[in-house]
Amino acid sequence: MATLEDKILGDKLHNYCSSSEGSDNEGSGDEAKGNQGAVEEAKGLPEASKWEGTSTNTGPKGVIEDWRKFKQLENEKRQENERETIELAKKLTMTVRTALDEERERAALEDPELAELLNDDFLLTYQKQRMQELMHQANLKKKFGQIAFLRTGQEFLDSIDKEDKTVTIIVHVYEDHVEPCRILNECLKKLSKIYETVKFGAIIASTAGVSKKFKSDGVPALLVYKSGNLIGNFVRLTDDLGERFEVEDVQNFLVEHGLLEDKSLTPALVKSSAADESDDSD
């Protein structure tokens, strides 16, 4: 077991005899001097660089030095852990890639059709083809692209009852002298260009045969129909949109109520396919 003298001498004990041993052994004064010289020589040896967690200097400088060495060891340990983590991540990544390659090779030998499905290029081509088919089907739907101003109550009824059951119909009940009604008509004109398969209409409140109170307090109003049924009824929209609003406000309002499609959720693959079709048509 190391003693205090061992720490002082840095564990270098060769050619050293302790003073306690000298009292029990026979020897001359020359031997005692030799021992003392060995001690002095041992004390002159360089101090060991490895820190053992203790210090012979218990003053402020010793404490600071101990703390610096501790932080250095702690930092080296943290860096070593980070290196091990990075190496492990690289190893796992290489393992995953190798496993996928092996699966593809095995599939190529056992089932060539399955190997083709595992090919990224094939999957991307298939997805684009399928999206184009769906978009073609959507293009076959009836398109409007403008707002229809209904002149009579009968036109209002016919626009709903005689329309295809799959078409969503949005009718604005308005008055010419009300400013928010004028703004909403302009917004609906723009939305009709964005949602071409949605049928937008507008009718003056007095023409629709509504009550006088509705004409004064209920406009602007939006009525939404599908399959001949009223699925949305929004009276005095200024309570929700305010007196001044933009087309985006109306769009978001209808999207939030599930009456219009959220265009921001359209997949990038669909957008690119639509762009490709547009370029081909040009």
C-alpha positions, -999 to 999 in steps of 0.1 A, spaced: 0 0 0 14 34 -10 24 57 18 28 94 20 65 90 12 55 70 -19 34 99 -32 62 124 -25 87 102 -44 63 95 -72 64 57 -65 101 55 -75 115 35 -46 146 20 -61 178 26 -41 159 40 -12 158 29 24 135 45 49 149 60 81 129 35 101 147 6 86 181 23 95 175 20 132 170 -17 132 199 -27 109 236 -26 116 256 -1 97 282 27 99 278 64 96 288 62 60 258 39 53 235 65 69 249 92 48 244 71 17 208 65 26 203 102 31 219 109 -3 195 84 -19 166 102 -4 178 135 -17 184 120 -51 149 105 -51 134 139 -41 151 155 -71 134 132 -95 107 147 -118 72 146 -104 49 120 -121 25 135 -147 -4 112 -139 -28 128 -115 -40 105 -87 -69 126 -75 -50 141 -45 -25 169 -40 3 174 -15 -4 212 -18 -36 219 2 -34 256 -3 -54 276 -29 -30 270 -57 -31 232 -51 -69 232 -51 -70 252 -83 -45 229 -100 -65 199 -89 -97 214 -102 -81 222 -136 -68 186 -139 -102 172 -130 -119 194 -156 -93 183 -182 -99 146 -175 -137 152 -175 -135 170 -209 -113 142 -224 -138 116 -212 -167 135 -227 -149 138 -261 -141 101 -260 -178 93 -254 -188 116 -283 -163 98 -306 -177 64 -296 -213 76 -302 -204 89 -337 -186 56 -346 -216 36 -334 -240 58 -355 -218 52 -386 -217 15 -379 -255 13 -376 -260 34 -408 -237 11 -427 -255 -19 -414 -289 -6 -425 -277 1 -460 -260 -32 -463 -292 -50 -451 -312 -32 -478 -287 -40 -505 -288 -77 -494 -326 -77 -495 -326 -63 -530 -300 -89 -542 -320 -117 -526 -352 -104 -542 -335 -102 -576 -326 -139 -573 -359 -152 -559 -385 -128 -574 -375 -104 -601 -409 -85 -599 -403 -79 -562 -368 -66 -570 -383 -41 -594 -407 -29 -568 -378 -23 -544 -362 0 -570 -366 37 -560 -368 49 -596 -395 24 -604 -416 35 -573 -412 72 -582 -423 65 -618 -453 45 -606 -464 72 -582 -462 99 -609 -481 77 -633 -508 71 -607 -510 108 -598 -514 117 -635 -543 92 -638 -561 107 -608 -555 142 -621 -569 131 -655 -600 118 -637 -603 151 -619 -600 170 -651 -630 151 -665 -652 167 -638 -674 197 -647 -656 230 -644 -670 265 -639 -642 290 -632 -665 320 -626 -692 333 -604 -728 332 -617 -750 361 -608 -786 347 -604 -813 370 -615 -844 353 -602 -855 330 -574 -861 302 -599 -825 305 -613 -814 301 -577 -834 269 -572 -824 255 -606 -787 261 -599 -790 238 -569 -816 212 -578 -804 206 -614 -767 204 -607 -747 172 -604 -748 157 -569 -710 156 -566 -707 194 -571 -703 218 -542 -724 250 -546 -716 282 -528 -741 310 -531 -736 345 -518 -767 364 -507 -759 401 -509 -771 437 -512 -755 461 -537 -753 490 -512 -734 470 -485 -696 474 -489 -686 440 -474 -709 424 -499 -691 440 -528 -657 429 -513 -670 393 -509 -682 391 -545 -647 401 -557 -632 374 -534 -655 348 -548 -646 357 -583 -609 349 -575 -618 317 -556 -638 305 -586 -605 305 -606 -587 285 -579 -615 260 -573 -628 255 -608 -649 224 -599 -668 243 -572 -699 262 -584 -700 298 -571 -732 319 -574 -745 352 -561 -780 366 -557 -795 398 -544 -813 393 -511 -845 410 -522 -845 388 -554 -841 357 -532 -873 366 -513 -858 369 -479 -872 390 -451 -865 427 -447 -846 421 -414 -824 396 -432 -816 421 -460 -805 447 -434 -788 426 -408 -780 392 -424 -758 401 -454 -733 392 -465 -743 356 -462 -730 323 -477 -752 293 -483 -734 260 -492 -752 231 -509 -743 196 -520 -766 169 -534 -794 194 -530 -788 197 -492 -778 227 -473 -745 218 -456 -733 254 -446 -752 285 -436 -732 315 -426 -751 347 -419 -735 382 -415 -700 370 -423 -686 403 -410 -689 389 -375 -662 364 -384 -642 383 -411 -646 419 -401 -656 448 -424 -624 446 -445 -610 412 -456 -590 395 -484 -596 365 -506 -572 345 -484 -594 352 -454 -625 339 -471 -606 308 -484 -592 300 -450 -627 304 -434 -643 279 -459 -613 255 -455 -616 255 -418 -653 245 -421 -644 217 -445 -662 232 -474 -631 238 -496 -600 218 -502 -568 230 -485 -545 236 -514 -515 239 -491 -517 202 -484 -513 192 -521 -484 168 -523 -453 180 -542 -455 151 -565 -490 162 -576 -478 198 -581 -449 186 -603 -472 164 -623 -496 192 -629 -467 215 -640 -455 188 -664 -490 185 -679 -492 223 -682 -459 223 -701 -470 196 -724 -502 214 -732 -482 245 -741 
